[in-house]
Amino acid sequence: MLVEVVTVVRAAPEVPWRLTSRITAFERPYRFVDEQVRGPFRRMRHEHLVQPLPGGGTPMTDRMDFEAPPGPAGALIGRAFLAPYLRRLLEQRAAPVRRLAEEQVSGGR
């Protein structure tokens, strides 16, 4: 399966950042991984762990690993912009990811 997702999130009110990520691993319904193809990071990997509960519900844990651009400017950009960007990105993606995970779990039973 080859899926690419493009997300635009504002790093600051006047700075929209575009992130293109590709699904690189998919283990239905328990786990999938997306990794940056193009975007503001030197490297970014995001693992979604989904654990269907016997009584219903689908808790999901996000594991995010990223590397800012190299050098002192990259470290500053990482702290000042990339970390807040990731928080907003995860918040923005939470609802559609939750719906997808719940559909996959209920469809897989």
BARONU-519544 format. One line per field, with one value per residue: residue number from 1; residue in one letter; x, y, z of N, C-alpha, C, O in turn. Coordinates in nm, 3 decimals. Layout:
<pts>
i <- (NUM,...)
aa <- (A,...)
n.px <- (X,...)
n.py <- (Y,...)
n.pz <- (Z,...)
ca.px <- (X,...)
ca.py <- (Y,...)
ca.pz <- (Z,...)
c.px <- (X,...)
c.py <- (Y,...)
c.pz <- (Z,...)
o.px <- (X,...)
o.py <- (Y,...)
o.pz <- (Z,...)
</pts>
This chain:
<pts>
i <- (1,2,3,4,5,6,7,8,9,10,11,12,13,14,15,16,17,18,19,20,21,22,23,24,25,26,27,28,29,30,31,32,33,34,35,36,37,38,39,40,41,42,43,44,45,46,47,48,49,50,51,52,53,54,55,56,57,58,59,60,61,62,63,64,65,66,67,68,69,70,71,72,73,74,75,76,77,78,79,80,81,82,83,84,85,86,87,88,89,90,91,92,93,94,95,96,97,98,99,100,101,102,103,104,105,106,107,108,109)
aa <- (M,L,V,E,V,V,T,V,V,R,A,A,P,E,V,P,W,R,L,T,S,R,I,T,A,F,E,R,P,Y,R,F,V,D,E,Q,V,R,G,P,F,R,R,M,R,H,E,H,L,V,Q,P,L,P,G,G,G,T,P,M,T,D,R,M,D,F,E,A,P,P,G,P,A,G,A,L,I,G,R,A,F,L,A,P,Y,L,R,R,L,L,E,Q,R,A,A,P,V,R,R,L,A,E,E,Q,V,S,G,G,R)
n.px <- (0.085,0.063,0.051,0.029,0.024,-0.060,-0.011,-0.091,0.023,0.031,0.328,0.374,0.155,0.190,0.338,0.299,0.355,0.430,0.386,0.470,0.393,0.457,0.295,0.467,0.465,0.223,0.015,-0.257,-0.508,-0.341,-0.115,0.051,0.286,0.405,0.623,0.820,0.835,0.870,0.930,0.954,1.141,1.459,1.446,1.166,0.960,0.665,0.488,0.193,0.021,-0.227,-0.472,-0.715,-0.991,-1.151,-1.417,-1.492,-1.396,-1.094,-0.798,-0.517,-0.170,0.076,0.397,0.654,0.929,1.184,1.415,1.567,1.665,2.023,2.285,2.332,2.123,1.926,1.878,1.767,1.542,1.416,1.342,1.193,1.003,0.953,0.886,0.645,0.499,0.472,0.304,0.068,0.022,-0.027,-0.260,-0.431,-0.450,-0.566,-0.852,-0.937,-0.762,-0.841,-1.103,-1.043,-0.894,-1.085,-1.273,-1.119,-1.070,-1.331,-1.411,-1.239,-1.318)
n.py <- (-0.117,0.215,0.520,0.864,1.156,1.492,1.761,2.078,2.295,2.568,2.711,2.945,3.228,3.352,3.170,2.910,2.562,2.289,1.949,1.643,1.315,0.962,0.650,0.396,0.157,-0.085,-0.251,-0.392,-0.431,-0.284,-0.112,0.158,0.339,0.657,0.847,1.136,1.263,1.496,1.813,2.021,1.900,1.746,1.480,1.271,1.057,0.887,0.691,0.509,0.350,0.122,-0.006,-0.221,-0.249,-0.508,-0.455,-0.252,0.063,0.242,0.300,0.503,0.537,0.773,0.779,0.988,1.076,1.291,1.490,1.798,2.049,2.059,2.203,2.512,2.689,2.510,2.376,2.582,2.638,2.393,2.389,2.630,2.629,2.373,2.175,2.290,2.291,2.017,1.942,2.080,1.959,1.690,1.728,1.827,1.608,1.415,1.359,1.260,1.039,0.887,0.818,0.661,0.451,0.333,0.249,0.058,-0.131,-0.214,-0.312,-0.521,-0.727)
n.pz <- (0.000,-0.092,0.035,0.040,0.233,0.251,0.460,0.585,0.818,1.038,1.137,1.260,1.281,1.029,0.885,0.694,0.696,0.495,0.493,0.363,0.397,0.398,0.422,0.565,0.695,0.781,0.984,1.010,1.254,1.419,1.404,1.241,1.039,0.955,0.750,0.689,0.361,0.220,0.364,0.665,0.833,0.903,0.930,0.995,1.176,1.246,1.452,1.493,1.736,1.786,1.996,2.009,2.227,2.416,2.499,2.333,2.185,2.107,2.196,2.112,2.072,2.008,1.868,1.818,1.631,1.547,1.358,1.363,1.119,1.046,1.258,1.458,1.399,1.321,1.564,1.716,1.557,1.585,1.860,1.884,1.676,1.545,1.744,1.864,1.625,1.572,1.786,1.716,1.467,1.541,1.693,1.495,1.323,1.480,1.497,1.231,1.213,1.430,1.349,1.120,1.235,1.405,1.216,1.080,1.281,1.351,1.106,1.075,1.237)
ca.px <- (0.000,0.139,-0.036,0.097,-0.066,-0.003,-0.072,-0.039,0.002,0.101,0.433,0.341,0.041,0.225,0.429,0.243,0.451,0.369,0.453,0.423,0.440,0.420,0.274,0.577,0.435,0.081,-0.020,-0.397,-0.550,-0.264,-0.003,0.100,0.395,0.424,0.752,0.827,0.895,0.911,0.879,1.047,1.233,1.566,1.390,1.049,0.893,0.551,0.429,0.062,-0.006,-0.371,-0.501,-0.859,-1.033,-1.257,-1.550,-1.510,-1.301,-0.967,-0.693,-0.404,-0.051,0.164,0.540,0.706,1.074,1.221,1.544,1.562,1.777,2.150,2.349,2.271,1.994,1.833,1.842,1.675,1.418,1.353,1.277,1.099,0.897,0.918,0.815,0.506,0.437,0.433,0.187,-0.048,0.003,-0.092,-0.396,-0.507,-0.469,-0.625,-0.990,-0.947,-0.690,-0.928,-1.210,-0.984,-0.858,-1.207,-1.330,-1.035,-1.092,-1.465,-1.416,-1.153,-1.373)
ca.py <- (0.000,0.339,0.633,0.987,1.254,1.627,1.837,2.214,2.345,2.696,2.714,3.073,3.276,3.389,3.071,2.776,2.458,2.178,1.822,1.528,1.193,0.837,0.535,0.303,0.029,-0.094,-0.381,-0.375,-0.297,-0.252,-0.019,0.207,0.435,0.749,0.915,1.253,1.255,1.636,1.896,2.105,1.826,1.669,1.345,1.261,0.926,0.893,0.558,0.508,0.218,0.114,-0.126,-0.241,-0.301,-0.610,-0.397,-0.138,0.172,0.223,0.393,0.510,0.603,0.826,0.791,1.080,1.092,1.382,1.558,1.932,2.075,2.060,2.328,2.591,2.742,2.398,2.353,2.691,2.614,2.277,2.428,2.741,2.609,2.236,2.107,2.336,2.246,1.876,1.937,2.120,1.857,1.575,1.768,1.839,1.476,1.321,1.317,1.168,0.916,0.810,0.759,0.556,0.337,0.268,0.180,-0.058,-0.230,-0.272,-0.385,-0.637,-0.829)
ca.pz <- (0.000,-0.097,0.065,0.079,0.292,0.258,0.567,0.600,0.954,1.054,1.240,1.321,1.204,0.892,0.826,0.674,0.660,0.424,0.524,0.288,0.462,0.332,0.510,0.536,0.759,0.813,1.040,1.045,1.291,1.538,1.395,1.113,1.051,0.843,0.753,0.601,0.229,0.201,0.472,0.739,0.918,0.840,0.933,1.083,1.176,1.336,1.467,1.556,1.795,1.812,2.074,2.025,2.356,2.400,2.520,2.243,2.202,2.038,2.237,2.022,2.124,1.904,1.895,1.718,1.634,1.441,1.366,1.304,1.028,1.119,1.299,1.565,1.353,1.326,1.705,1.753,1.484,1.647,1.987,1.871,1.578,1.509,1.853,1.864,1.499,1.590,1.873,1.636,1.365,1.605,1.728,1.371,1.265,1.577,1.467,1.117,1.243,1.520,1.268,1.036,1.321,1.451,1.100,1.052,1.386,1.340,0.979,1.083,1.327)
c.px <- (0.090,0.041,0.051,-0.008,0.007,-0.082,-0.009,-0.078,0.082,0.201,0.418,0.227,0.072,0.312,0.360,0.352,0.376,0.453,0.389,0.481,0.385,0.400,0.379,0.559,0.288,0.052,-0.162,-0.439,-0.464,-0.162,0.012,0.200,0.391,0.555,0.752,0.896,0.950,0.854,0.989,1.152,1.348,1.519,1.272,0.985,0.785,0.484,0.298,0.038,-0.152,-0.396,-0.651,-0.890,-1.148,-1.398,-1.581,-1.412,-1.168,-0.865,-0.576,-0.291,0.032,0.307,0.600,0.856,1.111,1.359,1.530,1.673,1.908,2.195,2.274,2.135,1.887,1.786,1.742,1.539,1.342,1.277,1.166,0.980,0.856,0.843,0.671,0.430,0.389,0.311,0.061,-0.080,-0.071,-0.236,-0.484,-0.541,-0.548,-0.763,-0.996,-0.873,-0.775,-1.039,-1.158,-0.954,-0.982,-1.276,-1.252,-1.058,-1.228,-1.480,-1.336,-1.206,-1.463)
c.py <- (0.123,0.453,0.749,1.085,1.387,1.703,1.975,2.261,2.473,2.687,2.841,3.128,3.304,3.284,2.935,2.679,2.341,2.053,1.713,1.404,1.072,0.730,0.431,0.167,0.030,-0.236,-0.369,-0.472,-0.237,-0.139,0.030,0.318,0.526,0.822,1.028,1.218,1.393,1.716,1.965,2.031,1.768,1.525,1.346,1.125,0.930,0.756,0.571,0.366,0.217,-0.016,-0.139,-0.302,-0.400,-0.552,-0.282,-0.027,0.139,0.326,0.387,0.587,0.648,0.827,0.874,1.094,1.183,1.440,1.690,1.946,2.088,2.201,2.401,2.647,2.632,2.369,2.458,2.671,2.496,2.313,2.530,2.710,2.464,2.161,2.157,2.293,2.102,1.863,1.972,2.016,1.736,1.608,1.773,1.703,1.381,1.270,1.224,1.036,0.827,0.743,0.643,0.432,0.261,0.193,0.052,-0.169,-0.294,-0.352,-0.513,-0.749,-0.925)
c.pz <- (0.000,-0.078,0.104,0.126,0.295,0.363,0.569,0.739,0.967,1.169,1.323,1.236,1.057,0.821,0.811,0.633,0.601,0.451,0.439,0.354,0.387,0.438,0.471,0.602,0.797,0.858,1.095,1.154,1.403,1.525,1.252,1.138,0.929,0.862,0.652,0.470,0.193,0.317,0.550,0.822,0.837,0.826,1.030,1.064,1.283,1.337,1.546,1.606,1.839,1.886,2.093,2.162,2.337,2.412,2.427,2.276,2.139,2.086,2.139,2.089,2.005,1.953,1.782,1.738,1.519,1.465,1.293,1.201,1.107,1.159,1.408,1.524,1.358,1.467,1.752,1.686,1.545,1.773,1.966,1.781,1.558,1.619,1.864,1.738,1.513,1.679,1.794,1.529,1.424,1.644,1.604,1.313,1.355,1.535,1.345,1.141,1.333,1.440,1.184,1.120,1.365,1.337,1.071,1.155,1.371,1.211,0.982,1.169,1.255)
o.px <- (0.181,-0.042,0.138,-0.116,0.122,-0.204,0.113,-0.196,0.192,0.163,0.448,0.205,-0.012,0.356,0.362,0.434,0.271,0.575,0.268,0.603,0.281,0.479,0.380,0.629,0.235,0.062,-0.182,-0.404,-0.510,-0.126,-0.010,0.200,0.376,0.595,0.691,1.001,1.062,0.743,1.104,1.242,1.335,1.547,1.276,0.959,0.810,0.431,0.294,0.034,-0.195,-0.350,-0.708,-0.823,-1.233,-1.488,-1.686,-1.353,-1.133,-0.848,-0.540,-0.314,0.056,0.336,0.596,0.903,1.074,1.411,1.488,1.765,1.904,2.151,2.164,2.043,1.773,1.669,1.645,1.435,1.219,1.162,1.057,0.870,0.737,0.746,0.580,0.311,0.278,0.222,-0.040,-0.197,-0.167,-0.325,-0.599,-0.650,-0.592,-0.787,-1.057,-0.917,-0.780,-1.068,-1.221,-0.985,-0.983,-1.332,-1.312,-1.066,-1.240,-1.555,-1.359,-1.146,-1.518)
o.py <- (0.135,0.480,0.736,1.098,1.394,1.709,1.988,2.266,2.482,2.660,2.842,3.077,3.282,3.308,2.854,2.709,2.300,2.054,1.693,1.391,1.079,0.719,0.382,0.072,0.133,-0.331,-0.338,-0.589,-0.149,-0.077,-0.043,0.381,0.481,0.855,1.019,1.153,1.406,1.690,1.967,2.094,1.743,1.457,1.413,1.082,0.970,0.710,0.635,0.272,0.301,-0.122,-0.076,-0.395,-0.378,-0.596,-0.219,-0.026,0.022,0.429,0.281,0.690,0.571,0.869,0.834,1.120,1.156,1.439,1.695,1.864,2.126,2.302,2.360,2.653,2.657,2.341,2.427,2.686,2.499,2.273,2.518,2.758,2.434,2.090,2.075,2.262,2.069,1.782,1.903,1.988,1.686,1.524,1.729,1.684,1.275,1.150,1.118,0.932,0.706,0.624,0.538,0.320,0.138,0.085,-0.052,-0.287,-0.417,-0.449,-0.604,-0.856,-1.016)
o.pz <- (0.082,-0.165,0.190,0.067,0.338,0.357,0.558,0.774,0.913,1.283,1.442,1.126,0.970,0.709,0.904,0.546,0.651,0.434,0.444,0.367,0.322,0.532,0.358,0.568,0.840,0.779,1.212,1.145,1.475,1.625,1.156,1.244,0.816,0.974,0.546,0.467,0.142,0.363,0.506,0.876,0.717,0.727,1.133,0.952,1.397,1.236,1.651,1.526,1.918,1.845,2.182,2.206,2.251,2.341,2.440,2.384,2.120,2.021,2.089,2.154,1.912,2.065,1.666,1.849,1.404,1.576,1.177,1.197,1.224,1.103,1.447,1.606,1.394,1.489,1.820,1.749,1.555,1.791,2.023,1.805,1.555,1.590,1.873,1.745,1.472,1.651,1.804,1.503,1.364,1.628,1.608,1.259,1.309,1.538,1.355,1.093,1.313,1.460,1.178,1.078,1.363,1.358,1.041,1.120,1.378,1.208,0.903,1.175,1.316)
</pts>
